[in-house]
Amino acid sequence: MPHTNPRFISRLTRNTLALILAGGRGSRLKQLTAWRSKPAVPFGGKFRIIDFPLSNCINSGIRRIGVLTQYKAHSLILHIQKGWGFLRGEFGEFVELWPAQQRVTETAWYAGTADAVFQNLDIIRDHDPEYILILAGDHIYKMDYGAMIAHHVESGADMTVGCLEVEVERAREFGVMSVDNDGRVRRFAEKPAAPETIPDQPDRCLASMGIYVFNRGFLFEQLLKDADMPGSSHDFGKDIIPNVIKLYRVMAYTFRDPRSGEQAYWRDVGTLDAFWEANLELIGVTPPLNLYDEHWPIWTYQEQLPPAKFVFDDDDRRGMAVDSMVSGGCIISGATVRHSLLFSNVRVNSYAQVSDSVILPDVEIGRRCIVRKAILDRYCRLPEGTQIGVDAEADRRAGFQVSAGGVTLVTPEMLGQDANQVR
């Protein structure tokens, strides 16, 4: 391609404003999002989900970012204030928080993804970007947005949709598109019952990632038009894209690994089973997502904590963790942890057994507890001898949430504990 040199891409990213839509509840995560939005859910031992699109922006050279918040945003706001204030305003760099402020009318909150952007058009105009990159704030992946913006410019697009190949069964959860030989989107259906497959690949579909690049003027024009359209749900996937593909140049950008050319890592951790599986993938010998990548680091708020500690070495009381990730501030005191991921400040007391589990920050697991295939939410305190994940019916009778895949979620409220702390 004629213009993919670094200076060309850096000019494009400097003239781009990224908007991260971070107001979603994520109701399929059940009680895990009872007190936090989905982008604020902890992930990977020390991060929150929002850190991944934010880090992608920084690593791509995009340093003008707006985060649009709505549902139970306090923990998300605190996290961004603590961990993402290192950009220099003197250089025009920022991560700004844009809560739903009823800027357009006195009664309307964000009604959809397009409406969230529409209600902040005055702020966008004030920042005066050439291109606007719109991102979902609730997916796990590493992506160079500069390459997508360059593709957008070189193809002469009005709008570009980031997409990936998915199996037909999963495609029903996405916006599905059909493209011509030039990569131009010709048809688009949001969560279709019978998704259109890729030519010559009858088992796969081209699905939207919820990532869009717009030319500034085109975005403004379409949002104003959509705001006045009776019956619109004011959503990019349901309304904007289907209404523009026939009259304007909408291009698809397939997300692939730049080295292998294969489908790149991308996870929607929108269910308890998907969240549990994506976290435990990280503890593998060669995980599909490399958190140790020095060339594309994931940035976050770095809490100052002591190193993890493993104490006692008796035959029946040995503090140990095998095939696991253990974060700072953890103490494994005469307990056994296997194939699990422990976030910060977790204490596992003597004779306890933890396996195949995701333990969020500030959890204490009492003596002789057994925890299997579980997610323990922040601030849980398991009394001595508690058994979780041993008997699904017993877990349900105790008021715990058991997923379709047999993962047991436990929150402080389910244990009858005071949980007024910010999650």
C-alpha positions, 0 to 999 in steps of 0.5 A: 500500500502506498502510504503505510510508512510510520510518519503517514500513520502517526499523522493520522493518529495525531488527528484522531479522537478516540471515543470509548463507549463504556456505559454498558451494564453487561447484564449477562455477567449477572451479579458481577456487574451489580455494582460496576459497569462491564468495562470496570470488571477486573480481568487478567489478575491486575487489569480492568477490561477498559484498560485494553482499548485504552492501552490500544489507543496509547500504543497506537499513538492515539492520545486524545481519548474520551470515555463515555460512561453511564451505568454505575460508573463510580469504580470505572471513573476512580480507576481512570482517574488513578491510572490514566492521568499520565498524559500531558495536557500541554501536548494536547493529550488527554483521557477525558470522562464524558458521563451522560449529562443530558446535554441535548435535552433535560430528560434523556440519558444515552439511548444507544451507541449513536445517541451517546456520541450525538449527545457529545457533538459539541465536545467533539467539535471543540477538539476538532479531529479529522477522524473519529475512532469509536470503540466498545469498552468491553472487549479483550484484545490487542490491536493497532488502530493506526493500521485501520485508520490508514486503511480507512484513508487509503480506501477513500471510505466515509466509514470503516467497520472493524470486523472478524471472522466467527463461526455461524453459531456465534454470528447470531450475537453480532452485526454480520456483513457481506462485502464485495471483492474490494472490501466494501460493505454491501449488506449488514444485519444486526444479530440475524437469525440466519447470518450470511456466510463468507463466500467459500467458507460456509461455516464462517461469517464476517462480524462487526467488532463494534469498532468504527472509523468515521470522517468527521463531517460524515459522522456529524451528518449521519448523527444529526440525521439519525437524531431526527429519524422517527422510530430509530433506536439510535444505534450504530449497528441497528440504524446507522450502518444499514442506512448508509451502506447503499449511498456511501462508501463503507469499508470493512477492515478485517482484524488479523494478526500482523505477523501470521495473517491469521485471525487475531485474539479477541474475546467478548467476556460477556457471560460468566463462562466466557469471563472464566474461560478467558481469564484461565486461558492466561495461565497457560504455558503459551496463552493466546493473549500474551500479557508479557509482551514488552512491545504492546504493554497493557497499561493500568493503575499500578497499586503499590503492594508487597510481593506475593508470599507462600508460607508453611512447608509441612506435608499436610500444610504447604503454601503452594500454587501450581499452574496459576497466576498470583498477583501482588499482595497475595498470601498463600498460607498453608493452602493449595492453589491449582490452575487458578488466577488470583488478583491482588490482596487475596489470602488463602488460609491453611488447608484450603484448596482452590482449583480452576477458579478466578479470585478477584481482589481483596478476597479471603478464603478461610481454613479448610475451604474448597473452591472449584471452578468458581468466580469469587467477587471482590471483598468475599470472605469465605467462612472456614469449611465453606465448599463452593463448586463441589455440588452445583445444587448445593450452590444454588440452594445457598443462593450462588449463581451457577452458569450454564457451563457449571461456573459458580459465581459468589458475591459478598451479598450472597454470603450475607456480608456488608459490601459497601466498598467500591467494586 
